[in-house]
Amino acid sequence: LSRLYENRTGIKGMFLANKKIDNQVKTFITYNKGRDWSLLQAPNTDLRGNPVHCLLPYCSLHLHLKVSENPYTSGNIASRDTAPSIIVASGNIGTELSDKDISMFVSSDAGNTWRQIFEEEHSVLYLDQGGVLVAMKHTSLNLWVTVPLSVPDSVWCYLLLYAVSAVFCRVFGHFSHRSEWQLVKVDYKSIFDRRCEEEDYRPWQLHSQGEACIMGAKRIYRKRKSEKKCMQGKYAGAMTSEPCVCTEADFDCDYGYERHSNGQCLPAFWYNPSSLSKDCRLGQSYLNSTGYRKVVSNNCTDGVRERYTAKPQQCPGKAPQGLRIITSDGKLTAEQGHNVTFLVQLEEGDLQRSLIQVDFGDGIAMSYANLSSTEDGIKHIYQNVGIFRVTVMVENSLGSDNAVLYLHVTCPLEHVHLALPFVTTKNKEVNATAVLWPSQVGTLTYVWWFGNNTEPLITLEGSITFTFSVEGMNTITVQVSAGSTILQDTKTIAVYEQFQSLRLSFSPNLDDYNPDIPEWRRDISRVVKRALVEATGISSKHILVAVLPGLPSSAELFILPYRDATRENKRTSADLEQISERLIQKLNQNLVHFELKPGVRILVHAAHLTTAPLVDLTPSHSGSAMLMLLSVVFVGLAVFVIYKYLGFVGFSFLQKIPGLNIYAQMQNEKDQEMVSPVSQRESIPNIPQSELMSPEQLVDEKLEVQPIGK
């Protein structure tokens, strides 16, 4: 329906509608709230009395159904409940509704028949309860009055003020285009002889093409006789109304049913009439539809009403079907240690008369009886994270049904630490691991970003292996997504074709001030690097220091082949050997040290040296290697002798060292850490003092060479 008009004639169930059929808009009328629609019969003659040849259904009357939004003016169609039989509208005669050749038509029998009253469009006003119609031409705005006689008046106007019960109207306008605005009251009282009396009316029965029963009732109204020129005054309404016997025409198709070509209401293709309401339980009753329902507001009685009315029936017992289990919030995730509410629902069957068995997937199963899906549901708390298979079975004497739900139980992710080496060899595989706190948080997604790559690598595992083919400093970022939480960590790794690594140790008293947290290790690394640069004069670009986790305190010194800005002057392996020898020389001479606090001096020692890549891995060693070994041994012996009888100083933190922070002992913030000769992994075993080698054992031990790279 393109446009619907509810007729304001006081006739219940009467509507006019424009409907598009095969790209043609046609006007239809109904007297039973849309159950049946019919085309409008065109007038037999036109305004001049000439016959109109228009046969249904090929030709009919079509009306414009636009209603005015202004209560003081009319639209394309007008009617009043005080004049139940009169409808005035603009339209045309033909095969479809058109904006051309528009005329004005009036019906005095509620749309059954029509006659033409103007050849041009007019606005029509109702006065004297519909006993007077005032028509204003849209083009010239000439005012006309119809009683039903037409008496022309020559007032040019722009606005009309009137009352339906009155016999006058006020016109606001001007007599010509040059005249001033005028307010004119047009009073039609003089055209009436007197007030109407009972004998001035005749009975008129409402009908639809001869059918007297409209919406299940026969209604008789009184109409003023056409030859009488009296003023009506008050509207009396219908004289009589009596119900009709119900027929098939008083019933429409019920929900889920469609009217077929034979007039019967049959189930639609998508509707299953045997499916009962979910609330229909054994022992209760429901209304079993016959496929028909009485039209709303229809007043018919008896007749076929009993046959077409829905019948109450007892709800039969049914086997459970359409079982499903959901969470109360509709989500498939839950938080560890919090209540999860499960709802069990059935499309068919009675939950309250069935046995319900639920396995929560965490080793706990429960049975329930007399449970309703409208209640609070089934509550359960998961103590562990993971993906749990929740199964439910509903069973009664007629059968059973099963359903499964996969629930992801997580806990909040608090911290992410990316563990990977500080330095690696070019084209060598490197392992990166995302260490989480807490370690078990449920289903996770890892997003890895390497260097300047615009496309990330997405995995479900927290560890990956990769290689770098270009030397220099590279950044790696990992983002860990846990539900709606996303945390990330970024680390920098140095990539070189070759480098050397030297293990450093410290005075034993440093262990007393080691809180073993990442921030403390980063600050000590910067202090040691600065001490090495000051003692040796080597550029800081060649040195990378990383204090390792755990006790006793130790560090890794990396000697890097730094390339200058021109990328032409790059250190060779021989240059790295010279730098290493200078560093070891200064370390052996106890020239590398720093002051932890006033009165607390920390010496830095060389433990052992490794190179990367190493080509010769045979047991034989060159003279320079042996000399290096002896140097390391004697340095260790000297350190042992010097600090053997030193006491320990009270706890204080790095107050005099520039660039250092103050730390508290925060055990909860410790990372899970691992140690390799060239690793940023933050885990190292604690070695008891009794397991450390004595100076005599160091002399007898050979230099331990650790291959790094190819």
C-alpha positions as CSV (number, residue, x, y, z in Angstrom):
1,L,0.0,0.0,0.0
2,S,1.5,3.3,-1.1
3,R,-0.9,5.4,1.0
4,L,-3.7,4.6,3.5
5,Y,-6.6,6.9,4.5
6,E,-8.6,6.1,7.5
7,N,-12.0,7.6,6.7
8,R,-13.2,10.1,9.3
9,T,-16.8,9.3,8.7
10,G,-17.4,7.6,12.0
11,I,-17.9,4.3,10.1
12,K,-15.9,1.6,11.8
13,G,-13.6,-0.6,9.6
14,M,-13.8,1.6,6.5
15,F,-10.5,2.6,4.8
16,L,-9.4,3.9,1.5
17,A,-5.9,2.9,0.1
18,N,-3.8,3.4,-2.9
19,K,-2.0,0.3,-4.0
20,K,0.7,-0.2,-6.6
21,I,-0.1,-3.1,-9.0
22,D,2.0,-3.7,-12.1
23,N,3.5,-0.2,-11.8
24,Q,0.0,1.3,-11.7
25,V,-1.4,3.0,-8.6
26,K,-5.0,2.2,-8.0
27,T,-7.5,3.2,-5.3
28,F,-9.3,0.5,-3.2
29,I,-11.9,0.6,-0.5
30,T,-12.6,-1.8,2.4
31,Y,-15.5,-2.0,4.9
32,N,-14.0,-4.7,7.1
33,K,-10.6,-3.4,8.2
34,G,-8.7,-4.7,5.2
35,R,-10.1,-8.2,4.9
36,D,-11.6,-7.5,1.5
37,W,-10.7,-4.7,-0.9
38,S,-12.5,-3.5,-4.0
39,L,-12.0,-0.8,-6.7
40,L,-14.1,2.4,-6.7
41,Q,-17.0,2.5,-9.2
42,A,-16.6,5.6,-11.4
43,P,-19.6,8.0,-11.9
44,N,-22.0,7.2,-14.6
45,T,-22.0,10.8,-16.0
46,D,-19.7,13.7,-15.8
47,L,-20.4,17.2,-14.5
48,R,-22.2,18.2,-17.7
49,G,-24.4,15.0,-17.7
50,N,-22.5,13.2,-20.4
51,P,-22.2,9.4,-19.9
52,V,-18.8,8.1,-18.6
53,H,-17.8,4.7,-20.1
54,C,-15.7,3.1,-17.4
55,L,-16.1,-0.6,-16.6
56,L,-14.5,-2.4,-13.6
57,P,-11.9,-3.7,-13.2
58,Y,-10.3,-2.1,-16.3
59,C,-11.4,1.3,-15.4
60,S,-12.3,2.9,-12.0
61,L,-12.2,6.0,-9.9
62,H,-8.8,6.9,-8.3
63,L,-8.4,9.4,-5.5
64,H,-5.5,11.4,-4.1
65,L,-5.4,10.5,-0.4
66,K,-3.2,13.3,1.0
67,V,-4.6,14.7,4.2
68,S,-4.0,18.4,5.1
69,E,-1.7,19.0,8.1
70,N,-3.4,22.3,8.8
71,P,-6.6,21.8,10.8
72,Y,-8.2,24.9,9.2
73,T,-7.7,23.7,5.6
74,S,-8.6,20.6,3.7
75,G,-6.3,18.3,1.7
76,N,-7.0,16.2,-1.3
77,I,-9.7,14.3,0.6
78,A,-12.0,15.3,3.4
79,S,-14.7,13.7,5.6
80,R,-16.2,14.2,9.0
81,D,-17.7,11.8,11.6
82,T,-20.7,14.1,11.9
83,A,-21.5,13.5,8.2
84,P,-20.9,9.7,8.0
85,S,-22.0,9.2,4.5
86,I,-20.2,12.2,2.8
87,I,-16.6,11.9,1.3
88,V,-15.1,14.7,-0.9
89,A,-11.9,14.0,-2.7
90,S,-9.9,15.0,-5.8
91,G,-8.9,12.3,-8.4
92,N,-9.4,11.1,-11.9
93,I,-11.1,8.4,-13.8
94,G,-9.0,5.8,-15.7
95,T,-6.8,2.8,-15.4
96,E,-4.5,4.4,-12.7
97,L,-4.1,7.4,-10.5
98,S,-2.7,10.4,-12.3
99,D,-1.7,14.1,-11.7
100,K,-3.5,15.1,-14.9
101,D,-7.1,15.9,-15.5
102,I,-7.9,16.1,-11.8
103,S,-11.5,16.7,-10.8
104,M,-13.4,16.8,-7.6
105,F,-15.8,14.0,-6.6
106,V,-18.2,13.5,-3.8
107,S,-19.9,10.4,-2.3
108,S,-23.0,10.7,-0.2
109,D,-23.4,7.0,0.6
110,A,-20.0,6.2,2.2
111,G,-18.0,5.5,-1.0
112,N,-20.5,3.2,-2.8
113,T,-21.3,5.6,-5.5
114,W,-19.6,8.9,-6.7
115,R,-20.4,11.9,-8.7
116,Q,-18.3,14.7,-10.2
117,I,-18.8,18.2,-8.7
118,F,-15.9,20.3,-10.1
119,E,-13.5,19.9,-13.0
120,E,-10.7,21.6,-11.1
121,E,-9.2,20.9,-7.7
122,H,-10.8,22.7,-4.7
123,S,-10.5,22.8,-1.0
124,V,-13.6,21.8,0.8
125,L,-14.8,22.8,4.3
126,Y,-17.6,21.2,6.3
127,L,-20.1,23.5,8.1
128,D,-23.2,22.9,10.1
129,Q,-22.2,19.3,11.0
130,G,-21.7,18.5,7.3
131,G,-24.9,20.1,6.2
132,V,-23.0,22.9,4.4
133,L,-19.9,22.3,2.2
134,V,-17.7,25.3,1.3
135,A,-15.4,24.8,-1.7
136,M,-12.5,27.0,-2.6
137,K,-10.9,26.8,-6.0
138,H,-7.1,26.2,-5.8
139,T,-6.2,28.4,-8.8
140,S,-8.4,31.5,-8.7
141,L,-9.3,31.1,-5.0
142,N,-13.0,31.9,-5.8
143,L,-15.3,30.9,-2.9
144,W,-18.3,28.7,-3.5
145,V,-21.0,27.5,-1.2
146,T,-23.1,24.3,-1.6
147,V,-26.2,23.6,0.3
148,P,-26.4,21.4,-2.2
149,L,-27.0,24.6,-4.4
150,S,-23.9,26.5,-5.7
151,V,-24.0,30.2,-5.1
152,P,-20.8,32.0,-6.2
153,D,-19.2,34.7,-4.1
154,S,-16.2,36.8,-5.2
155,V,-13.8,36.8,-2.3
156,W,-10.1,36.3,-2.9
157,C,-8.5,34.6,0.2
158,Y,-5.5,32.9,1.6
159,L,-6.6,31.5,4.9
160,L,-9.9,30.0,6.2
161,L,-11.0,29.9,9.8
162,Y,-14.2,27.9,10.5
163,A,-15.9,25.6,12.9
164,V,-17.7,22.4,11.8
165,S,-20.7,23.1,13.9
166,A,-21.0,26.7,12.7
167,V,-22.6,28.2,9.6
168,F,-20.0,30.9,8.9
169,C,-16.3,31.1,8.1
170,R,-13.7,33.9,8.3
171,V,-11.5,34.6,5.3
172,F,-8.2,36.4,5.6
173,G,-7.1,37.8,2.2
174,H,-7.5,40.7,-0.2
175,F,-9.9,41.7,-2.9
176,S,-7.2,42.3,-5.5
177,H,-3.4,42.0,-5.7
178,R,-3.0,45.7,-4.9
179,S,-5.5,46.0,-2.1
180,E,-4.8,45.8,1.6
181,W,-5.3,42.6,3.6
182,Q,-8.9,42.1,4.8
183,L,-10.6,39.9,7.3
184,V,-14.0,38.9,6.0
185,K,-16.7,36.9,7.8
186,V,-18.9,34.9,5.5
187,D,-22.2,34.0,7.2
188,Y,-24.5,31.5,5.6
189,K,-27.3,31.6,8.2
190,S,-29.5,33.6,5.9
191,I,-29.8,30.7,3.3
192,F,-31.6,28.5,5.9
193,D,-35.3,28.8,6.5
194,R,-35.3,27.5,10.0
195,R,-33.8,24.8,12.3
196,C,-34.3,21.2,11.3
197,E,-37.0,19.1,13.0
198,E,-37.6,15.4,13.1
199,E,-39.7,15.3,10.0
200,D,-36.9,16.9,8.0
201,Y,-34.8,13.7,8.2
202,R,-35.1,10.3,6.7
203,P,-33.4,7.0,7.7
204,W,-30.3,5.9,5.7
205,Q,-28.8,2.4,6.1
206,L,-25.0,2.0,5.8
207,H,-24.1,-0.7,3.3
208,S,-21.3,-2.0,1.1
209,Q,-22.6,-2.5,-2.4
210,G,-25.9,-3.6,-1.0
211,E,-24.5,-5.7,1.9
212,A,-26.1,-4.2,5.1
213,C,-23.8,-5.9,7.6
214,I,-20.7,-3.8,8.1
215,M,-18.3,-5.0,10.7
216,G,-20.8,-7.4,12.1
217,A,-23.6,-4.9,12.6
218,K,-26.4,-3.2,10.7
219,R,-26.4,0.6,11.3
220,I,-29.1,3.0,10.3
221,Y,-28.3,6.8,10.3
222,R,-30.6,9.7,9.8
223,K,-30.0,12.1,6.9
224,R,-31.5,15.4,6.1
225,K,-33.9,15.2,3.1
226,S,-32.3,16.8,0.1
227,E,-35.2,19.2,-0.5
228,K,-35.1,20.6,3.0
229,K,-33.1,23.9,3.6
230,C,-33.0,23.8,7.4
231,M,-30.0,24.2,9.7
232,Q,-29.1,20.9,11.5
233,G,-27.4,22.2,14.7
234,K,-26.4,19.1,16.8
235,Y,-25.4,15.7,15.4
236,A,-27.5,12.8,16.7
237,G,-25.4,9.9,15.4
238,A,-26.7,6.5,14.4
239,M,-30.4,5.9,15.0
240,T,-30.1,2.1,15.5
241,S,-27.4,-0.6,15.5
242,E,-28.0,-4.4,15.7
243,P,-25.5,-7.2,15.5
244,C,-25.4,-9.5,12.5
245,V,-25.0,-13.3,12.4
246,C,-21.3,-14.2,11.8
247,T,-20.3,-15.3,8.4
248,E,-17.0,-16.2,6.9
249,A,-16.6,-12.6,5.7
250,D,-16.3,-11.5,9.4
251,F,-13.1,-13.5,9.9
252,D,-9.6,-12.9,8.7
253,C,-6.6,-15.3,8.5
254,D,-4.9,-15.9,11.8
255,Y,-1.2,-15.4,12.4
256,G,0.9,-17.8,10.3
257,Y,-2.0,-18.5,7.8
258,E,-2.5,-17.1,4.3
259,R,-5.7,-16.8,2.2
260,H,-5.5,-18.9,-0.9
261,S,-7.3,-18.6,-4.2
262,N,-10.2,-20.8,-3.0
263,G,-10.8,-18.3,-0.1
264,Q,-9.5,-20.7,2.6
265,C,-6.9,-19.7,5.2
266,L,-4.1,-22.3,5.0
267,P,-0.7,-22.4,6.9
268,A,2.1,-20.3,5.3
269,F,5.2,-22.2,4.1
270,W,7.2,-20.9,7.1
271,Y,4.7,-21.7,9.8
272,N,4.3,-25.0,11.6
273,P,0.8,-25.0,13.2
274,S,1.7,-28.1,15.3
275,S,4.5,-26.2,17.1
276,L,3.4,-25.2,20.6
277,S,4.4,-22.3,22.7
278,K,7.5,-22.7,24.8
279,D,5.4,-22.0,27.9
280,C,3.0,-24.7,27.1
281,R,3.5,-27.3,29.9
282,L,2.0,-30.6,30.6
283,G,-1.2,-30.1,32.5
284,Q,-1.9,-26.7,31.1
285,S,-4.0,-25.7,28.0
286,Y,-3.5,-23.6,24.9
287,L,-5.7,-22.1,22.2
288,N,-5.5,-24.2,19.0
289,S,-6.1,-21.9,16.1
290,T,-8.5,-22.9,13.3
291,G,-6.6,-20.6,10.9
292,Y,-9.1,-17.8,11.3
293,R,-9.7,-14.9,13.7
294,K,-12.5,-12.5,13.9
295,V,-11.8,-9.1,12.5
296,V,-10.9,-6.7,15.4
297,S,-13.9,-4.6,16.5
298,N,-16.3,-6.8,14.6
299,N,-19.6,-7.2,16.5
300,C,-21.1,-10.3,14.8
301,T,-22.6,-13.1,17.0
302,D,-23.4,-16.8,16.6
303,G,-23.4,-18.1,13.1
304,V,-20.0,-19.6,12.1
305,R,-18.3,-17.9,15.1
306,E,-18.0,-21.2,17.0
307,R,-16.5,-23.0,14.0
308,Y,-13.8,-20.4,13.3
309,T,-12.9,-19.5,16.9
310,A,-9.7,-21.1,18.4
311,K,-10.4,-24.1,20.7
312,P,-8.7,-24.6,24.0
313,Q,-6.7,-27.9,24.2
314,Q,-4.5,-29.6,26.8
315,C,-0.8,-29.3,26.3
316,P,0.5,-32.7,25.3
317,G,3.7,-34.2,26.7
318,K,6.6,-34.0,24.3
319,A,10.1,-35.3,24.1
320,P,12.7,-32.5,24.6
321,Q,13.7,-30.9,21.3
322,G,15.6,-27.7,20.4
323,L,17.8,-27.8,23.5
324,R,20.4,-25.1,23.9
325,I,22.5,-23.7,26.7
326,I,23.7,-20.1,26.9
327,T,25.2,-17.8,29.4
328,S,23.0,-15.1,31.0
329,D,24.9,-12.3,29.3
330,G,25.2,-14.2,25.9
331,K,29.0,-14.2,26.0
332,L,31.3,-17.2,25.5
333,T,33.9,-15.9,27.9
334,A,34.0,-15.8,31.7
335,E,36.5,-14.6,34.3
336,Q,38.2,-17.0,36.6
337,G,36.8,-17.1,40.1
338,H,33.6,-15.4,39.2
339,N,30.0,-16.8,38.9
340,V,28.9,-17.9,35.5
341,T,25.1,-18.2,35.0
342,F,24.0,-20.8,32.5
343,L,20.4,-20.7,31.0
344,V,18.9,-23.9,29.6
345,Q,16.2,-23.5,27.0
346,L,13.9,-25.8,25.1
347,E,12.0,-25.2,21.9
348,E,9.7,-28.1,22.6
349,G,9.2,-29.9,25.9
350,D,8.7,-29.0,29.6
351,L,11.8,-28.2,31.5
352,Q,10.0,-28.3,34.8
353,R,9.0,-31.9,34.3
354,S,12.4,-33.1,33.0
355,L,15.7,-34.1,34.5
356,I,18.6,-31.8,33.6
357,Q,22.2,-33.0,33.8
358,V,25.0,-30.5,33.4
359,D,28.7,-31.3,33.0
360,F,30.7,-28.1,33.5
361,G,33.8,-29.5,31.9
362,D,36.1,-29.0,34.9
363,G,35.4,-32.3,36.6
364,I,32.1,-31.1,38.2
365,A,28.7,-32.3,37.1
366,M,25.3,-31.6,38.6
367,S,21.7,-32.8,38.2
368,Y,18.6,-30.6,38.4
369,A,14.9,-31.0,38.5
370,N,11.9,-28.6,38.3
371,L,14.2,-26.0,36.6
372,S,12.7,-23.2,34.5
373,S,14.6,-21.2,31.9
374,T,12.9,-18.1,33.3
375,E,14.5,-18.5,36.7
376,D,17.9,-17.4,37.8
377,G,19.6,-20.2,35.9
378,I,22.5,-22.5,36.9
379,K,25.5,-20.9,38.5
380,H,29.0,-22.2,38.6
381,I,32.5,-20.8,39.5
382,Y,35.6,-21.9,37.5
383,Q,38.8,-22.0,39.5
384,N,41.1,-22.5,36.5
385,V,41.5,-20.9,33.2
386,G,41.1,-22.7,29.9
387,I,38.4,-23.7,27.3
388,F,35.8,-25.9,29.0
389,R,33.3,-28.1,27.2
390,V,29.9,-27.6,29.0
391,T,27.4,-30.3,28.1
392,V,23.8,-30.5,29.1
393,M,21.2,-33.3,28.7
394,V,17.5,-32.9,29.3
395,E,15.5,-36.1,29.7
396,N,11.9,-37.1,30.3
397,S,9.9,-40.3,29.8
398,L,9.4,-39.5,26.1
399,G,13.0,-38.9,25.1
400,S,16.1,-36.7,25.6
401,D,18.2,-34.0,23.9
402,N,21.8,-32.8,24.3
403,A,23.6,-29.4,23.8
404,V,27.2,-28.3,24.1
405,L,28.8,-24.9,24.9
406,Y,32.5,-24.1,24.7
407,L,33.3,-21.6,27.4
408,H,36.6,-19.6,27.5
409,V,37.6,-18.9,31.1
410,T,40.3,-16.3,31.5
411,C,42.0,-14.2,34.1
412,P,43.2,-10.6,33.7
413,L,46.6,-10.2,32.0
414,E,48.8,-8.0,34.1
415,H,52.2,-7.9,32.6
416,V,54.1,-9.0,29.4
417,H,57.8,-9.4,29.2
418,L,59.6,-10.1,25.9
419,A,62.6,-12.3,26.4
420,L,65.3,-12.4,23.6
421,P,69.0,-12.0,23.3
422,F,70.7,-8.7,23.6
423,V,73.0,-9.4,20.6
424,T,72.8,-12.0,17.9
425,T,74.7,-13.0,14.7
426,K,73.5,-12.1,11.3
427,N,71.4,-14.8,9.6
428,K,71.3,-16.9,12.7
429,E,68.0,-18.1,14.1
430,V,66.9,-16.2,17.2
431,N,64.1,-17.3,19.6
432,A,61.8,-14.7,21.2
433,T,59.4,-15.6,24.0
434,A,56.6,-13.6,25.5
435,V,56.6,-14.2,29.3
436,L,53.3,-13.5,30.9
437,W,52.1,-12.7,34.4
438,P,50.1,-14.5,35.4
439,S,51.4,-17.3,33.3
440,Q,47.9,-18.9,32.8
441,V,45.4,-16.4,31.5
442,G,43.4,-18.5,28.9
443,T,43.2,-18.1,25.2
444,L,45.7,-15.6,23.8
445,T,46.6,-14.0,20.5
446,Y,50.2,-12.8,19.9
447,V,50.9,-10.1,17.4
448,W,54.6,-9.7,16.5
449,W,56.2,-6.6,14.8
450,F,59.7,-6.8,13.5
451,G,61.7,-3.6,12.8
452,N,59.9,-1.3,10.3
453,N,57.7,-4.1,8.8
454,T,54.2,-2.8,8.2
455,E,52.6,-6.2,8.3
456,P,52.6,-8.1,11.7
457,L,52.9,-11.8,12.3
458,I,50.0,-13.2,14.3
459,T,50.4,-16.5,16.2
460,L,48.6,-18.4,19.0
461,E,52.0,-19.4,20.5
462,G,54.0,-17.2,22.8
463,S,57.4,-18.1,21.2
464,I,58.7,-17.7,17.7
465,T,62.0,-18.1,15.8
466,F,63.3,-15.6,13.3
467,T,66.5,-14.3,11.6
468,F,67.9,-10.9,10.8
469,S,69.8,-10.5,7.5
470,V,70.8,-6.9,8.0
471,E,73.3,-5.7,10.6
472,G,72.4,-2.9,13.1
473,M,69.9,-2.3,15.9
474,N,66.5,-3.9,15.4
475,T,63.3,-3.6,17.5
476,I,60.8,-6.3,18.2
477,T,57.4,-5.7,19.7
478,V,54.9,-8.3,20.8
479,Q,51.3,-7.5,21.6
480,V,49.3,-10.0,23.6
481,S,45.5,-9.9,23.4
482,A,43.6,-11.5,26.2
483,G,39.9,-10.8,25.8
484,S,39.4,-7.0,25.8
485,T,42.9,-6.5,27.3
486,I,46.0,-5.8,25.1
487,L,49.5,-5.4,26.5
488,Q,52.8,-5.1,24.7
489,D,56.5,-5.1,25.3
490,T,59.3,-3.8,23.0
491,K,63.0,-4.9,23.0
492,T,66.0,-3.9,20.9
493,I,68.5,-6.5,19.6
494,A,71.9,-5.8,18.0
495,V,72.7,-7.8,14.9
496,Y,76.3,-8.2,13.7
497,E,78.2,-10.6,11.5
498,Q,80.7,-11.0,14.3
499,F,81.2,-9.8,17.9
500,Q,82.8,-10.8,21.1
501,S,81.3,-11.5,24.5
502,L,83.0,-11.1,27.9
503,R,81.4,-12.3,31.1
504,L,81.9,-9.8,34.0
505,S,81.7,-10.4,37.7
506,F,81.6,-7.9,40.6
507,S,82.8,-7.5,44.1
508,P,80.8,-9.8,46.4
509,N,79.4,-6.9,48.4
510,L,77.3,-5.9,45.3
511,D,75.0,-8.9,46.1
512,D,73.9,-7.2,49.3
513,Y,72.4,-4.4,47.3
514,N,70.9,-6.4,44.4
515,P,67.1,-6.3,44.6
516,D,67.1,-8.4,41.4
517,I,64.6,-6.3,39.5
518,P,64.9,-5.1,35.8
519,E,65.1,-1.4,36.7
520,W,68.1,-1.9,39.0
521,R,69.9,-4.1,36.4
522,R,69.4,-1.5,33.7
523,D,70.9,1.3,35.8
524,I,73.9,-0.8,36.9
525,S,74.4,-1.7,33.2
526,R,74.7,2.0,32.3
527,V,77.1,2.6,35.3
528,V,79.4,-0.3,34.3
529,K,79.4,0.8,30.7
530,R,80.4,4.4,31.7
531,A,83.1,3.0,33.9
532,L,84.5,0.9,31.1
533,V,84.5,3.8,28.7
534,E,86.3,6.1,31.2
535,A,88.9,3.4,32.1
536,T,89.7,2.3,28.6
537,G,88.9,5.3,26.3
538,I,87.0,2.9,24.0
539,S,84.0,4.5,22.2
540,S,80.7,3.7,23.8
541,K,79.5,2.6,20.4
542,H,81.6,-0.6,20.7
543,I,80.4,-1.5,24.2
544,L,77.1,-3.0,25.3
545,V,76.7,-4.1,28.9
546,A,73.8,-6.2,30.3
547,V,73.6,-7.1,34.0
548,L,72.1,-10.6,34.3
549,P,69.4,-11.6,36.6
550,G,70.0,-13.7,39.8
551,L,72.8,-14.0,42.3
552,P,75.8,-13.8,42.4
553,S,75.7,-10.5,40.4
554,S,77.2,-10.8,37.0
555,A,77.0,-9.1,33.6
556,E,77.7,-9.7,29.9
557,L,79.9,-7.3,28.0
558,F,79.5,-7.3,24.3
559,I,82.2,-5.9,22.0
560,L,80.6,-4.7,18.8
561,P,82.0,-3.9,15.4
562,Y,80.5,-0.5,15.2
563,R,80.3,1.1,11.7
564,D,80.6,4.9,11.5
565,A,78.2,7.2,9.8
566,T,79.9,6.9,6.4
567,R,79.4,3.1,6.6
568,E,82.9,2.7,5.3
569,N,85.1,2.3,8.4
570,K,84.0,-1.0,10.1
571,R,85.9,-2.8,12.7
572,T,87.4,-6.2,11.7
573,S,87.9,-9.2,13.9
574,A,91.5,-8.1,14.5
575,D,90.2,-4.8,15.8
576,L,87.8,-6.6,18.1
577,E,90.7,-8.6,19.5
578,Q,92.6,-5.4,20.2
579,I,89.6,-3.9,22.0
580,S,89.1,-7.1,24.0
581,E,92.7,-7.1,25.1
582,R,92.6,-3.5,26.2
583,L,89.4,-4.2,28.2
584,I,90.8,-7.3,29.8
585,Q,94.0,-5.4,30.6
586,K,92.1,-2.6,32.4
587,L,89.9,-5.2,34.2
588,N,92.9,-7.2,35.3
589,Q,94.5,-4.0,36.7
590,N,91.4,-3.3,38.8
591,L,90.9,0.0,36.9
592,V,87.3,-0.5,36.2
593,H,85.2,0.3,39.3
594,F,82.3,2.5,40.5
595,E,81.1,3.8,43.8
596,L,77.8,2.3,44.8
597,K,77.4,4.6,47.8
598,P,79.8,6.5,49.9
599,G,82.3,4.0,51.3
600,V,81.0,1.2,49.0
601,R,83.3,0.6,46.1
602,I,82.5,-2.1,43.5
603,L,85.3,-3.6,41.3
604,V,84.5,-5.1,37.9
605,H,86.3,-8.3,36.9
606,A,86.6,-10.3,33.7
607,A,85.3,-13.9,33.9
608,H,85.8,-15.4,30.4
609,L,85.7,-14.3,26.8
610,T,83.7,-15.7,23.9
611,T,83.7,-14.7,20.2
612,A,81.1,-15.0,17.5
613,P,81.3,-16.6,15.1
614,L,84.0,-19.0,16.2
615,V,85.6,-21.1,13.4
616,D,88.1,-23.3,15.3
617,L,86.5,-25.3,18.1
618,T,89.4,-27.8,18.6
619,P,90.8,-28.4,22.0
620,S,94.2,-26.8,21.0
621,H,94.7,-23.2,22.0
622,S,97.0,-20.6,20.8
623,G,99.6,-18.8,23.0
624,S,97.6,-15.7,23.2
625,A,94.6,-17.7,24.3
626,M,96.6,-19.3,27.1
627,L,98.0,-15.9,28.1
628,M,94.4,-14.6,28.3
629,L,93.4,-17.6,30.4
630,L,96.3,-17.0,32.9
631,S,95.3,-13.4,33.1
632,V,91.8,-14.2,33.9
633,V,92.9,-16.8,36.6
634,F,95.3,-14.4,38.3
635,V,92.7,-11.6,38.3
636,G,90.2,-14.0,39.9
637,L,92.8,-15.0,42.5
638,A,93.6,-11.4,43.3
639,V,89.9,-10.6,43.7
640,F,89.5,-13.5,46.0
641,V,92.5,-12.4,48.2
642,I,91.4,-8.8,48.3
643,Y,87.8,-9.4,49.3
644,K,88.2,-12.5,51.4
645,Y,88.2,-10.6,54.7
646,L,85.9,-7.8,53.7
647,G,82.7,-7.3,55.7
648,F,79.4,-6.4,54.5
649,V,78.0,-2.9,54.6
650,G,74.4,-1.9,55.6
651,F,71.8,-1.8,52.9
652,S,71.7,1.5,50.8
653,F,71.1,2.3,47.1
654,L,73.3,4.0,44.5
655,Q,72.9,7.5,46.0
656,K,76.1,9.0,44.5
657,I,76.0,7.5,41.0
658,P,74.6,9.9,38.4
659,G,71.6,8.5,36.4
660,L,70.6,5.8,38.9
661,N,67.2,5.4,40.5
662,I,66.2,4.4,44.0
663,Y,64.4,1.1,44.3
664,A,62.4,-0.8,46.8
665,Q,62.5,-4.6,47.2
666,M,59.4,-5.6,45.2
667,Q,59.3,-9.3,45.0
668,N,55.9,-9.3,43.1
669,E,57.5,-7.4,40.2
670,K,60.3,-9.9,39.5
671,D,60.3,-11.3,36.0
672,Q,60.7,-14.9,35.1
673,E,64.2,-14.8,33.7
674,M,66.6,-17.1,31.8
675,V,70.3,-16.6,31.2
676,S,72.5,-17.3,28.2
677,P,75.8,-15.8,27.3
678,V,74.1,-13.3,25.0
679,S,70.5,-13.2,26.3
680,Q,67.9,-10.8,27.6
681,R,66.0,-13.7,29.2
682,E,65.3,-13.0,32.8
683,S,65.8,-16.3,34.6
684,I,68.9,-17.6,36.3
685,P,69.6,-20.2,38.9
686,N,71.0,-19.2,42.3
687,I,74.4,-20.8,42.8
688,P,75.4,-21.4,46.4
689,Q,78.8,-19.9,47.5
690,S,80.0,-23.4,48.3
691,E,79.7,-24.4,44.6
692,L,82.0,-21.5,43.4
693,M,85.5,-22.6,42.3
694,S,88.5,-21.7,44.4
695,P,91.5,-19.8,42.9
696,E,93.5,-23.1,42.8
697,Q,90.7,-24.7,40.8
698,L,90.5,-21.8,38.4
699,V,94.2,-22.2,37.7
700,D,93.7,-25.9,36.8
701,E,90.6,-25.2,34.7
702,K,90.8,-24.6,31.0
703,L,89.2,-21.6,29.4
704,E,85.6,-22.4,28.6
705,V,84.8,-21.3,25.0
706,Q,81.1,-20.9,24.2
707,P,80.3,-20.8,20.4
708,I,78.0,-18.1,19.3
709,G,76.7,-17.9,15.7
710,K,77.6,-20.2,12.9
